[in-house]
Amino acid sequence: MSLTSLISLTLALIIIAATPGPGVVLTVTRSLQSGFRAGFWVVAGIVIMDILVLILSLSGLSLMAHWSQPGLVVLQLLGALFLAWLGWQNWHRPILKVSQTPPDSRHDFLAGIAVSLTNPVFFYLAFLPAFVDVTHLSFADGLLLIGLIGVALSLVLLSYAFVAARLQTRLLNPKRQLWMNRISALIFLGLACWLVWLSF
């Protein structure tokens, strides 16, 4: 992989990661609600799932996933159910002082994984060939791609989480917290509907 391809791919990844989408919205929402720790675990779920999809894409297993479409549909529907459940929880979340809002690392991590499923499963197969010849990648190139994508996604999304967490005490008085809970619930339910739509 040439230096030019590497630089171009890095810039493209940063732009894509920074573009407001489901992952960014969820990261910011959870960081506003429960601080940086909640945002961190959301980002961890997103990054790990994206890296897993990338590994499957590079190894050619994505073609097998295409052949076993029912398995993909089941996975997306399970993700949709989990997001809908999180939406219900957020709608009924009690109003607390910001410092008392308890983050749930496990739920935030799983939410990150579920939101990652809203991206097309074959995104990397469509995206990477514009920058690198995926049919002639060495093992070292594959490791470099995995590391590059993991670092780019992590840095951009964690930056969103950090800024949102710093603004938390300024934005979340009890009335604003109620609105944030409602908006967060609608975001989760909207993402759940989007996953269901992608499944059919």
Contact map, one row per residue, 1 for C-alpha under 8 A:
11101100000000000000000000000000000000000000000000000000000000000000000000000000000000000000000000000000000000000000000000000000000100001000100000000000000000000000000000000000000000000000000000000000
11111100000000000000000000000000000000000000000000000000000000000000000000000000000000000000000000000000000000000000000000000000000000000000000000000000000000000000000000000000000000000000000000000000
11111110000000000000000000000000000000000000000000000000000000000000000000000000000000000000000000000000000000000000000000000000000000000000000000000000000000000000000000000000000000000000000000000000
01111111000000000000000000000000000000000000000000000000000000000000000000000000000000000000000000000000000000000000000000000000000000000000000000000000000000000000000000000000000000000000000000000000
11111111100000000000000000000000000000000000000000000000000000000000000000000000000000000000000000000000000000000000000000000000001100000000000000000000000000000000000000000000000000000000000000000000
11111111110000000000000000000000000000000000000000000000000000000000000000000000000000000000000000000000000000000000000000000000001000000000000000000000000000000000000000000000000000000000000000000000
00111111111000000000000000000000000000000000000000000000000000000000000000000000000000000000000000000000000000000000000000000000000000000000000000000000000000000000000000000000000000000000000000000000
00011111111100000000000000000000000000000000000000000000000000000000000000000000000000000000000000000000000000000000000000000000001000000000000000000000000000000000000000000000000000000000000000000000
00001111111110000000000000000000000000000000000000000000000000000000000000000000000000000000000000000000000000000000000000000000001000000000000000000000000000000000000000000000000000000000000000000000
00000111111111000000000000000000000000000000000000000000000000000000000000000000000000000000000000000000000000000000000000000000000000000000000000011001000000000000000000000000000000000000000000000000
00000011111111100000000000000000000000000000000000000000000000000000000000000000000000000000000000000000000000000000000000000000000000000000000000000000000000000000000000000000000000000000000000000000
00000001111111110000000000000000000000000000000000000000000000000000000000000000000000000000000000000000000000000000000000000000000000000000000000000000000000000000000000000000000000000000000000000000
00000000111111111000000000000000000000000000000000000000000000000000000000000000000000000000000000000000000000000000000000000000000000000000000000001001100000000000000000000000000000000000000000000000
00000000011111111100000000000000000000000000000000000000000000000000000000000000000000000000000000000000000000000000000000000000000000000000000000000001100100000000000000000000000000000000000000000000
00000000001111111110000000000000000000000000000000000000000000000000000000000000000000000000000000000000000000000000000000000000000000000000000000000000000000000000000000000000000000000000000000000000
00000000000111111110000000000000000000000000000000000000000000000000000000000000000000000000000000000000000000000000000000000000000000000000000000000000000000000000000000000000000000000000000000000000
00000000000011111111000100000000000000000000000000000000000000000000000000000000000000000000000000000000000000000000000000000000000000000000000000000001100110000000000000000000000000000000000000000000
00000000000001111111000100000000000000000000000000000000000000000000000000000000000000000000000000000000000000000000000000000000000000000000000000000000000110000000000000000000000000000000000000000000
00000000000000111111100100000000000000000000000000000000000000000000000000000000000000000000000000000000000000000000000000000000000000000000000000000000000000000000000000000000000000000000000000000000
00000000000000001111111110000000000000000000000000000000000000000000000000000000000000000000000000000000000000000000000000000000000000000000000000000000000000000000000000000000000000000000000000000000
00000000000000000011111110000000000000000000000000000000000000000000000000000000000000000000000000000000000000000000000000000000000000000000000000000000000000000000000000000000000000000000000000000000
00000000000000000001111111000000000000000000000000000000000000000000000000000000000000000000000000000000000000000010010000000000000000000000000000000000000000000000000000000000000000000000001000000000
00000000000000000001111111100000000000000010010000000000000000000000000000000000000000000000000000000000000000010011000000000000000000000000000000000000000000000000000000000000000000000000000000000000
00000000000000001111111111110000000000000000000000000000000000000000000000000000000000000000000000000000000000000000000000000000000000000000000000000000000010010000000000000000000000000000000000000000
00000000000000000001111111111000000000000000000000000000000000000000000000000000000000000000000000000000000000000000000000000000000000000000000000000000000000000000000000000000000000000000000000000000
00000000000000000000011111111100000000000100000000000000000000000000000000000000000000000000000000000000000000010000000000000000000000000000000000000000000000000000000000000000000000010010000000000000
00000000000000000000001111111110000000110110000000000000000000000000000000000000000000000000000000000000000000000000000000000000000000000000000000000000000010011000000000000000000000000000000000000000
00000000000000000000000111111111000000100000000000000000000000000000000000000000000000000000000000000000000000000000000000000000000000000000000000000000000000011001000000000000000000000000000000000000
00000000000000000000000011111111100000000000000000000000000000000000000000000000000000000000000000000000000000000000000000000000000000000000000000000000000000000001000000000000000100010000000000000000
00000000000000000000000001111111111001100100000000000000000000000000000000000000000000000000000000000000000100000000000000000000000000000000000000000000000000000000000000000000000000000000000000000000
00000000000000000000000000111111111111100000000000000000000000000000000000000000000000000000000000000000000000000000000000000000000000000000000000000000000000001101100100000000000000000000000000000000
00000000000000000000000000011111111000000000000000000000000000000000000000000000000000000000000000000000000000000000000000000000000000000000000000000000000000000001101100110000000000000000000000000000
00000000000000000000000000001111111000000000000000000000000000000000000000000000000000000000000001001000000000000000000000000000000000000000000000000000000000000000000100010000100110000000000000000000
00000000000000000000000000000111111111100000000000000000000000000000000000000000000000000000000001001110000000000000000000000000000000000000000000000000000000000000100000000000000000000000000000000000
00000000000000000000000000000111111111100000000000000000000000000000000000000000000000000000000000000010000000000000000000000000000000000000000000000000000000001001110100000000000000000000000000000000
00000000000000000000000000000010011111110000000000000000000000000000000000000000000000000000000000000000000000000000000000000000000000000000000000000000000000001101100000000000000000000000000000000000
00000000000000000000000000000010011111111000000000000000000000000000000000000000000000000000000000000010100000000000000000000000000000000000000000000000000000000000000000000000000000000000000000000000
00000000000000000000000000000110011111111100000000000000000000000000000000000000000000000000000000000011100100000000000000000000000000000000000000000000000000000000000000000000000000000000000000000000
00000000000000000000000000110110011111111110000000000000000000000000000000000000000000000000000000000000000100000000000000000000000000000000000000000000000001001100000000000000000000000000000000000000
00000000000000000000000000100000000111111111000000000000000000000000000000000000000000000000000000000000000000000000000000000000000000000000000000000000000001001000000000000000000000000000000000000000
00000000000000000000000000000000000011111111100000000000000000000000000000000000000000000000000000000000110110010000000000000000000000000000000000000000000000000000000000000000000000000000000000000000
00000000000000000000000001100100000001111111110000000000000000000000000000000000000000000000000000000000000111111000000000000000000000000000000000000000000000000000000000000000000000000000000000000000
00000000000000000000001000100000000000111111111000000000000000000000000000000000000000000000000000000000000010010000000000000000000000000000000000000000010011000000000000000000000000000000000000000000
00000000000000000000000000000000000000011111111100000000000000000000000000000000000000000000000000000000000010010000000000000000000000000000000000000000010000000000000000000000000000000000000000000000
00000000000000000000000000000000000000001111111110000000000000000000000000000000000000000000000000000000000111111001000000000000000000000000000000000000000000000000000000000000000000000000000000000000
00000000000000000000001000000000000000000111111111000000000000000000000000000000000000000000000000000000000010011111000000000000000000000000000000000000000000000000000000000000000000000000000000000000
00000000000000000000000000000000000000000011111111100000000000000000000000000000000000000000000000000000000000000000000000000000000000000000000000000100110000000000000000000000000000000000000000000000
00000000000000000000000000000000000000000001111111110000000000000000000000000000000000000000000000000000000000001000000000000000000000000000000000000100000000000000000000000000000000000000000000000000
00000000000000000000000000000000000000000000111111111000000000000000000000000000000000000000000000000000000000001001000000000000000000000000000000000000000000000000000000000000000000000000000000000000
00000000000000000000000000000000000000000000011111111100000000000000000000000000000000000000000000000000000000000001000000000000000000000000000000000000000000000000000000000000000000000000000000000000
00000000000000000000000000000000000000000000001111111110000000000000000000000000000000000000000000000000000000000000000000000000000000000000000001001100000000000000000000000000000000000000000000000000
00000000000000000000000000000000000000000000000111111111000000000000000000000000000000000000000000000000000000000000000000000000000000000000000000000000000000000000000000000000000000000000000000000000
00000000000000000000000000000000000000000000000011111111100001000000000000000000000000000000000000000000000000000000000011010000000000000000000000000000000000000000000000000000000000000000000000000000
00000000000000000000000000000000000000000000000001111111110000000000000000000000000000000000000000000000000000000000000000010000000000000000000001000000000000000000000000000000000000000000000000000000
00000000000000000000000000000000000000000000000000111111111000000000000000000000000000000000000000000000000000000000000000000000000000000000000001000000000000000000000000000000000000000000000000000000
00000000000000000000000000000000000000000000000000011111111111000000000000000000000000000000000000000000000000000000000000000000000000000000000000000000000000000000000000000000000000000000000000000000
00000000000000000000000000000000000000000000000000001111111111100000000000000000000000000000000000000000000000000000000001011000000000000000000000000000000000000000000000000000000000000000000000000000
00000000000000000000000000000000000000000000000000000111111110000000000000000000000000000000000000000000000000000000000000001000000001000000010000000000000000000000000000000000000000000000000000000000
00000000000000000000000000000000000000000000000000000011111111000000000000000000000000000000000000000000000000000000000000000000000000000000000000000000000000000000000000000000000000000000000000000000
00000000000000000000000000000000000000000000000000000001111111110000000000000000000000000000000000000000000000000000000000000000000000000000000000000000000000000000000000000000000000000000000000000000
00000000000000000000000000000000000000000000000000000001111111111000000000000000000000000000000000000000000000000000000000000000000000000000000000000000000000000000000000000000000000000000000000000000
00000000000000000000000000000000000000000000000000001001101111111100000000000000000000000000000000000000000000000000000001000000000000000000000000000000000000000000000000000000000000000000000000000000
00000000000000000000000000000000000000000000000000000000100111111110000000000000000000000000000000000000000000000000000000000000000000000000000000000000000000000000000000000000000000000000000000000000
00000000000000000000000000000000000000000000000000000000000111111111000000000000000000000000000000000000000000000000000000000000000000000000000000000000000000000000000000000000000000000000000000000000
00000000000000000000000000000000000000000000000000000000000011111111101100000000000000000000000000000000000000000000000000000000000000000000000000000000000000000000000000000000000000000000000000000000
00000000000000000000000000000000000000000000000000000000000001111111100000000000000000000000000000000000000000000000000000000000000000000000000000000000000000000000000000000000000000000000000000000000
00000000000000000000000000000000000000000000000000000000000000111111100000000000000000000000000000000000000000000000000000000000000000000000000000000000000000000000000000000000000000000000000000000000
00000000000000000000000000000000000000000000000000000000000000011111111100000000000000000000000000000000000000000000000000000000000000000000000000000000000000000000000000000000000000000000000000000000
00000000000000000000000000000000000000000000000000000000000000001111111110000000000000000000000000000000000000000000000000000000000000000000000000000000000000000000000000000000000000000000000000000000
00000000000000000000000000000000000000000000000000000000000000000001111111000000000000000000000000000000000000000000000000000000000000000000000000000000000000000000000000000000000000000000000000000000
00000000000000000000000000000000000000000000000000000000000000001001111111100000000000000000000000000000000000000000000000000000000000000000000000000000000000000000000000000000000000000000000000000000
00000000000000000000000000000000000000000000000000000000000000001001111111110000000000000000000000000000000000000000000000000000000000000000000000000000000000000000000000000000000000000000000000000010
00000000000000000000000000000000000000000000000000000000000000000000111111111000000000000000000000000000000000000000000000000000000000000000000000000000000000000000000000000000000000000000000000000011
00000000000000000000000000000000000000000000000000000000000000000000011111111100000000000000000000000000000000000000000000000000000000000000000000000000000000000000000000000000000000000000000000000000
00000000000000000000000000000000000000000000000000000000000000000000001111111110000000000000000000000000000000000000000000000000000000000000000000000000000000000000000000000000000000000000000000000000
00000000000000000000000000000000000000000000000000000000000000000000000111111111000000000000000000000000000000000100100000000000000000000000000000000000000000000000000000000000000000000000000000110110
00000000000000000000000000000000000000000000000000000000000000000000000011111111100000000000000000000000000000000000000000000000000000000000000000000000000000000000000000000000000000000000000000110010
00000000000000000000000000000000000000000000000000000000000000000000000001111111110000000000000000000000000000000000000000000000000000000000000000000000000000000000000000000000000000000000000000000000
00000000000000000000000000000000000000000000000000000000000000000000000000111111111000000000000000000000000000000110100000000000000000000000000000000000000000000000000000000000000000000000000100100000
00000000000000000000000000000000000000000000000000000000000000000000000000011111111100000000000000000000000000000100000000000000000000000000000000000000000000000000000000000000000000000000001110110000
00000000000000000000000000000000000000000000000000000000000000000000000000001111111110000000000000000000000000000000000000000000000000000000000000000000000000000000000000000000000000000000000100000000
00000000000000000000000000000000000000000000000000000000000000000000000000000111111111000000000000000000000000100100000000000000000000000000000000000000000000000000000000000000000000000000000100000000
00000000000000000000000000000000000000000000000000000000000000000000000000000011111111100000000000000000000000100100000000000000000000000000000000000000000000000000000000000000000000000001101100000000
00000000000000000000000000000000000000000000000000000000000000000000000000000001111111110000000000000000000000000000000000000000000000000000000000000000000000000000000000000000000000000001100100000000
00000000000000000000000000000000000000000000000000000000000000000000000000000000111111111000000000000000000000000000000000000000000000000000000000000000000000000000000000000000000000000000000000000000
00000000000000000000000000000000000000000000000000000000000000000000000000000000011111111100000000000000000000000000000000000000000000000000000000000000000000000000000000000000000000001001000000000000
00000000000000000000000000000000000000000000000000000000000000000000000000000000001111111110000000000000000000000000000000000000000000000000000000000000000000000000000000000000000000011111100000000000
00000000000000000000000000000000000000000000000000000000000000000000000000000000000111111111000000000000000000000000000000000000000000000000000000000000000000000000000000000000000000001000000000000000
00000000000000000000000000000000000000000000000000000000000000000000000000000000000011111111100000000000000000000000000000000000000000000000000000000000000000000000000000000000000000001000000000000000
00000000000000000000000000000000000000000000000000000000000000000000000000000000000001111111100000000000000000000000000000000000000000000000000000000000000000000000000000000000000011011000000000000000
00000000000000000000000000000000000000000000000000000000000000000000000000000000000000111111100000000000000000000000000000000000000000000000000000000000000000000000000000000000000011011000000000000000
00000000000000000000000000000000000000000000000000000000000000000000000000000000000000011111110000000000000000000000000000000000000000000000000000000000000000000000000000000000000000000000000000000000
00000000000000000000000000000000000000000000000000000000000000000000000000000000000000001111111000000000000000000000000000000000000000000000000000000000000000000000000000000000000010000000000000000000
00000000000000000000000000000000000000000000000000000000000000000000000000000000000000000001111100000000000000000000000000000000000000000000000000000000000000000000000000000000000000000000000000000000
00000000000000000000000000000000000000000000000000000000000000000000000000000000000000000000111110000000000000000000000000000000000000000000000000000000000000000000000000000100110000000000000000000000
00000000000000000000000000000000000000000000000000000000000000000000000000000000000000000000011111011000000000000000000000000000000000000000000000000000000000000000000000000100000000000000000000000000
00000000000000000000000000000000000000000000000000000000000000000000000000000000000000000000001111111000000000000000000000000000000000000000000000000000000000000000000000001100000000000000000000000000
00000000000000000000000000000000110000000000000000000000000000000000000000000000000000000000000111111000000000000000000000000000000000000000000000000000000000000000000110011000000000000000000000000000
00000000000000000000000000000000000000000000000000000000000000000000000000000000000000000000000011111000000000000000000000000000000000000000000000000000000000000000000000000000000000000000000000000000
00000000000000000000000000000000000000000000000000000000000000000000000000000000000000000000000111111100000000000000000000000000000000000000000000000000000000000000000000000000000000000000000000000000
00000000000000000000000000000000110000000000000000000000000000000000000000000000000000000000000111111110000000000000000000000000000000000000000000000000000000000000000000000000000000000000000000000000
00000000000000000000000000000000010000000000000000000000000000000000000000000000000000000000000000011111000000000000000000000000000000000000000000000000000000000000000000000000000000000000000000000000
00000000000000000000000000000000011011000000000000000000000000000000000000000000000000000000000000001111100100000000000000000000000000000000000000000000000000000000000000000000000000000000000000000000
00000000000000000000000000000000000001000000000000000000000000000000000000000000000000000000000000000111111100000000000000000000000000000000000000000000000000000000000000000000000000000000000000000000
00000000000000000000000000000000000011001000000000000000000000000000000000000000000000000000000000000011111110000000000000000000000000000000000000000000000000000000000000000000000000000000000000000000
00000000000000000000000000000000000000001000000000000000000000000000000000000000000000000000000000000001111111000000000000000000000000000000000000000000000000000000000000000000000000000000000000000000
00000000000000000000000000000000000000000000000000000000000000000000000000000000000000000000000000000001111111100000000000000000000000000000000000000000000000000000000000000000000000000000000000000000
00000000000000000000000000000100000001101100100000000000000000000000000000000000000000000000000000000011111111110000000000000000000000000000000000000000000000000000000000000000000000000000000000000000
00000000000000000000000000000000000000001111110000000000000000000000000000000000000000000000000000000000111111111000000000000000000000000000000000000000000000000000000000000000000000000000000000000000
00000000000000000000000000000000000000000100100000000000000000000000000000000000000000000000000000000000011111111100000000000000000000000000000000000000000000000000000000000000000000000000000000000000
00000000000000000000000000000000000000000100100000000000000000000000000000000000011000000000000000000000001111111110000000000000000000000000000000000000000000000000000000000000000000000000000000000000
00000000000000000000001001000000000000001111110000000000000000000000000000000000000000000000000000000000000111111111000000000000000000000000000000000000000000000000000000000000000000000000000000000000
00000000000000000000000000000000000000000100110110000000000000000000000000000000000000000000000000000000000011111111100000000000000000000000000000000000000000000000000000000000000000000000000000000000
00000000000000000000000000000000000000000000010000000000000000000000000000010011011000000000000000000000000001111111110000000000000000000000000000000000000000000000000000000000000000000000000000000000
00000000000000000000011000000000000000000000010000000000000000000000000000000010000000000000000000000000000000111111111000000000000000000000000000000000000000000000000000000000000000000000001000000000
00000000000000000000001000000000000000000000110011000000000000000000000000000000000000000000000000000000000000011111111000000000000000000000000000000000000000000000000000000000000000000000000000000000
00000000000000000000000000000000000000000000000000000000000000000000000000010010000000000000000000000000000000001111111110000000000000000000000000000000000000000000000000000000000000000000000000100000
00000000000000000000010000000000000000000000000000000000000000000000000000000000000000000000000000000000000000000111111100000000000000000000000000000000000000000000000000000000000000000000001001100100
00000000000000000000000000000000000000000000000000000000000000000000000000000000000000000000000000000000000000000011111110100000000000000000000000000000000000000000000000000000000000000000000000000000
00000000000000000000000000000000000000000000000000000000000000000000000000000000000000000000000000000000000000000000111111100000000000000000000000000000000000000000000000000000000000000000000000000000
00000000000000000000000000000000000000000000000000001000000000000000000000000000000000000000000000000000000000000000101111110000000000000000000000000000000000000000000000000000000000000000000000000000
00000000000000000000000000000000000000000000000000001000100001000000000000000000000000000000000000000000000000000000000111111100000000000000000000000000000000000000000000000000000000000000000000000000
00000000000000000000000000000000000000000000000000000000000000000000000000000000000000000000000000000000000000000000001111111110000000000000000000000000000000000000000000000000000000000000000000000000
00000000000000000000000000000000000000000000000000001100100000000000000000000000000000000000000000000000000000000000000011111111000000000000000000000000000000000000000000000000000000000000000000000000
00000000000000000000000000000000000000000000000000000000110000000000000000000000000000000000000000000000000000000000000001111111100000000000000000000000000000000000000000000000000000000000000000000000
00000000000000000000000000000000000000000000000000000000000000000000000000000000000000000000000000000000000000000000000001111111110000000000000000000000000000000000000000000000000000000000000000000000
00000000000000000000000000000000000000000000000000000000000000000000000000000000000000000000000000000000000000000000000000111111111000000000000000000000000000000000000000000000000000000000000000000000
00000000000000000000000000000000000000000000000000000000000000000000000000000000000000000000000000000000000000000000000000011111111111000000000000000000000000000000000000000000000000000000000000000000
00000000000000000000000000000000000000000000000000000000000000000000000000000000000000000000000000000000000000000000000000001111111111000000000000000000000000000000000000000000000000000000000000000000
00000000000000000000000000000000000000000000000000000000000000000000000000000000000000000000000000000000000000000000000000000111111100000000000000000000000000000000000000000000000000000000000000000000
00001101100000000000000000000000000000000000000000000000000000000000000000000000000000000000000000000000000000000000000000000011111110000000000000000000000000000000000000000000000000000000000000000000
10001000000000000000000000000000000000000000000000000000000000000000000000000000000000000000000000000000000000000000000000000001111111000000000000000000000000000000000000000000000000000000000000000000
00000000000000000000000000000000000000000000000000000000000000000000000000000000000000000000000000000000000000000000000000000001101111111000000000000000000000000000000000000000000000000000000000000000
00000000000000000000000000000000000000000000000000000000010000000000000000000000000000000000000000000000000000000000000000000001100111111000000000000000000000000000000000000000000000000000000000000000
00000000000000000000000000000000000000000000000000000000000000000000000000000000000000000000000000000000000000000000000000000000000011111000000000000000000000000000000000000000000000000000000000000000
00000000000000000000000000000000000000000000000000000000000000000000000000000000000000000000000000000000000000000000000000000000000011111100000000000000000000000000000000000000000000000000000000000000
10000000000000000000000000000000000000000000000000000000000000000000000000000000000000000000000000000000000000000000000000000000000011111111110000000000000000000000000000000000000000000000000000000000
00000000000000000000000000000000000000000000000000000000000000000000000000000000000000000000000000000000000000000000000000000000000000011111110000000000000000000000000000000000000000000000000000000000
00000000000000000000000000000000000000000000000000000000000000000000000000000000000000000000000000000000000000000000000000000000000000001111111000000000000000000000000000000000000000000000000000000000
00000000000000000000000000000000000000000000000000000000000000000000000000000000000000000000000000000000000000000000000000000000000000001111111100000000000000000000000000000000000000000000000000000000
10000000000000000000000000000000000000000000000000000000000000000000000000000000000000000000000000000000000000000000000000000000000000001111111110000000000000000000000000000000000000000000000000000000
00000000000000000000000000000000000000000000000000000000010000000000000000000000000000000000000000000000000000000000000000000000000000001111111111000000000000000000000000000000000000000000000000000000
00000000000000000000000000000000000000000000000000000000000000000000000000000000000000000000000000000000000000000000000000000000000000000011111111100000000000000000000000000000000000000000000000000000
00000000000000000000000000000000000000000000000000000000000000000000000000000000000000000000000000000000000000000000000000000000000000000001111111110000000000000000000000000000000000000000000000000000
00000000000000000000000000000000000000000000000000000000000000000000000000000000000000000000000000000000000000000000000000000000000000000000111111111000000000000000000000000000000000000000000000000000
00000000000000000000000000000000000000000000000000100110000000000000000000000000000000000000000000000000000000000000000000000000000000000000011111111100000000000000000000000000000000000000000000000000
00000000000000000000000000000000000000000000000000000000000000000000000000000000000000000000000000000000000000000000000000000000000000000000001111111110000000000000000000000000000000000000000000000000
00000000010000000000000000000000000000000000000000000000000000000000000000000000000000000000000000000000000000000000000000000000000000000000000111111111000000000000000000000000000000000000000000000000
00000000010010000000000000000000000000000000000000100000000000000000000000000000000000000000000000000000000000000000000000000000000000000000000011111111100000000000000000000000000000000000000000000000
00000000000000000000000000000000000000000000001100100000000000000000000000000000000000000000000000000000000000000000000000000000000000000000000001111111110000000000000000000000000000000000000000000000
00000000000000000000000000000000000000000000000000000000000000000000000000000000000000000000000000000000000000000000000000000000000000000000000000111111111000000000000000000000000000000000000000000000
00000000010011001000000000000000000000000000000000000000000000000000000000000000000000000000000000000000000000000000000000000000000000000000000000011111111100000000000000000000000000000000000000000000
00000000000011001000000000000000000000000000001000000000000000000000000000000000000000000000000000000000000000000000000000000000000000000000000000001111111110000000000000000000000000000000000000000000
00000000000000000000000000000000000000000011001000000000000000000000000000000000000000000000000000000000000000000000000000000000000000000000000000000111111111000000000000000000000000000000000000000000
00000000000000000000000000000000000000000000000000000000000000000000000000000000000000000000000000000000000000000000000000000000000000000000000000000011111111100000000000000000000000000000000000000000
00000000000001001100000000000000000000000000000000000000000000000000000000000000000000000000000000000000000000000000000000000000000000000000000000000001111111110000000000000000000000000000000000000000
00000000000000001100000100100000000000000010000000000000000000000000000000000000000000000000000000000000000000000000000000000000000000000000000000000000111111111000000000000000000000000000000000000000
00000000000000000000000000000000000000110010000000000000000000000000000000000000000000000000000000000000000000000000000000000000000000000000000000000000011111111100000000000000000000000000000000000000
00000000000000000000000000000000000000000000000000000000000000000000000000000000000000000000000000000000000000000000000000000000000000000000000000000000001111111110000000000000000000000000000000000000
00000000000000000000000100110000000000000000000000000000000000000000000000000000000000000000000000000000000000000000000000000000000000000000000000000000000111111111000000000000000000000000000000000000
00000000000000000000000000110010001100110000000000000000000000000000000000000000000000000000000000000000000000000000000000000000000000000000000000000000000011111111100000000000000000000000000000000000
00000000000000000000000000000010000100100000000000000000000000000000000000000000000000000000000000000000000000000000000000000000000000000000000000000000000001111111110000000000000000000000000000000000
00000000000000000000000000000000000000000000000000000000000000000000000000000000000000000000000000000000000000000000000000000000000000000000000000000000000000111111111000000000000000000000000000000000
00000000000000000000000000011011001100000000000000000000000000000000000000000000000000000000000000000000000000000000000000000000000000000000000000000000000000011111111100000000000000000000000000000000
00000000000000000000000000000011011100000000000000000000000000000000000000000000000000000000000000000000000000000000000000000000000000000000000000000000000000001111111100000000000000000000000000000000
00000000000000000000000000000000001000000000000000000000000000000000000000000000000000000000000000000000000000000000000000000000000000000000000000000000000000000111111110000000000000000000000000000000
00000000000000000000000000000001000000000000000000000000000000000000000000000000000000000000000000000000000000000000000000000000000000000000000000000000000000000011111111100000000000000000000000000000
00000000000000000000000000000011101000000000000000000000000000000000000000000000000000000000000001000000000000000000000000000000000000000000000000000000000000000001111111110000000000000000000000000000
00000000000000000000000000000000000000000000000000000000000000000000000000000000000000000000000001000000000000000000000000000000000000000000000000000000000000000000011111111000000000000000000000000000
00000000000000000000000000000000000000000000000000000000000000000000000000000000000000000000000000000000000000000000000000000000000000000000000000000000000000000000001111111000000000000000000000000000
00000000000000000000000000000001000000000000000000000000000000000000000000000000000000000000000000000000000000000000000000000000000000000000000000000000000000000000001111111001000000000000000000000000
00000000000000000000000000000001100000000000000000000000000000000000000000000000000000000000000001000000000000000000000000000000000000000000000000000000000000000000000111111111100100000000000000000000
00000000000000000000000000000000000000000000000000000000000000000000000000000000000000000000000011000000000000000000000000000000000000000000000000000000000000000000000011111111100000000000000000000000
00000000000000000000000000000000000000000000000000000000000000000000000000000000000000000000001110000000000000000000000000000000000000000000000000000000000000000000000000011111110000000000000000000000
00000000000000000000000000000000000000000000000000000000000000000000000000000000000000000000000000000000000000000000000000000000000000000000000000000000000000000000000000011111111000000000000000000000
00000000000000000000000000000000000000000000000000000000000000000000000000000000000000000000000000000000000000000000000000000000000000000000000000000000000000000000000000111111111100000000000000000000
00000000000000000000000000000000100000000000000000000000000000000000000000000000000000000000001000000000000000000000000000000000000000000000000000000000000000000000000000011111111110000000000000000000
00000000000000000000000000000000000000000000000000000000000000000000000000000000000000000000001000000000000000000000000000000000000000000000000000000000000000000000000000000111111111000000000000000000
00000000000000000000000000000000000000000000000000000000000000000000000000000000000000000000000000000000000000000000000000000000000000000000000000000000000000000000000000000011111111100000000000000000
00000000000000000000000000001000100000000000000000000000000000000000000000000000000000000000000000000000000000000000000000000000000000000000000000000000000000000000000000010001111111110000000000000000
00000000000000000000000000000000100000000000000000000000000000000000000000000000000000000110100000000000000000000000000000000000000000000000000000000000000000000000000000000000111111111000000000000000
00000000000000000000000000000000000000000000000000000000000000000000000000000000000000000110000000000000000000000000000000000000000000000000000000000000000000000000000000000000011111111100000000000000
00000000000000000000000000000000000000000000000000000000000000000000000000000000000000000000000000000000000000000000000000000000000000000000000000000000000000000000000000000000001111111110000000000000
00000000000000000000000001001000000000000000000000000000000000000000000000000000000000100110000000000000000000000000000000000000000000000000000000000000000000000000000000000000000111111111000000000000
00000000000000000000000000000000000000000000000000000000000000000000000000000000000001111110000000000000000000000000000000000000000000000000000000000000000000000000000000000000000011111111100000000000
00000000000000000000000000000000000000000000000000000000000000000000000000000000000000100000000000000000000000000000000000000000000000000000000000000000000000000000000000000000000001111111110000000000
00000000000000000000000001000000000000000000000000000000000000000000000000000000000000100000000000000000000000000000000000000000000000000000000000000000000000000000000000000000000000111111111000000000
00000000000000000000000000000000000000000000000000000000000000000000000000000000001101100000000000000000000000000000000000000000000000000000000000000000000000000000000000000000000000011111111100000000
00000000000000000000000000000000000000000000000000000000000000000000000000000000001100100000000000000000000000000000000000000000000000000000000000000000000000000000000000000000000000001111111110000000
00000000000000000000000000000000000000000000000000000000000000000000000000000000000000000000000000000000000000000000000000000000000000000000000000000000000000000000000000000000000000000111111111000000
00000000000000000000010000000000000000000000000000000000000000000000000000000001001000000000000000000000000000000010010000000000000000000000000000000000000000000000000000000000000000000011111111100000
00000000000000000000000000000000000000000000000000000000000000000000000000000011111100000000000000000000000000000000000000000000000000000000000000000000000000000000000000000000000000000001111111110000
00000000000000000000000000000000000000000000000000000000000000000000000000000001000000000000000000000000000000000000000000000000000000000000000000000000000000000000000000000000000000000000111111111000
00000000000000000000000000000000000000000000000000000000000000000000000000000000000000000000000000000000000000000000010000000000000000000000000000000000000000000000000000000000000000000000011111111100
00000000000000000000000000000000000000000000000000000000000000000000000000011011000000000000000000000000000000000000110000000000000000000000000000000000000000000000000000000000000000000000001111111110
00000000000000000000000000000000000000000000000000000000000000000000000000011001000000000000000000000000000000000000000000000000000000000000000000000000000000000000000000000000000000000000000111111111
00000000000000000000000000000000000000000000000000000000000000000000000000000000000000000000000000000000000000000000000000000000000000000000000000000000000000000000000000000000000000000000000011111111
00000000000000000000000000000000000000000000000000000000000000000000000000010000000000000000000000000000000000000000010000000000000000000000000000000000000000000000000000000000000000000000000001111111
00000000000000000000000000000000000000000000000000000000000000000000000110011000000000000000000000000000000000000000000000000000000000000000000000000000000000000000000000000000000000000000000000111111
00000000000000000000000000000000000000000000000000000000000000000000000010000000000000000000000000000000000000000000000000000000000000000000000000000000000000000000000000000000000000000000000000011111
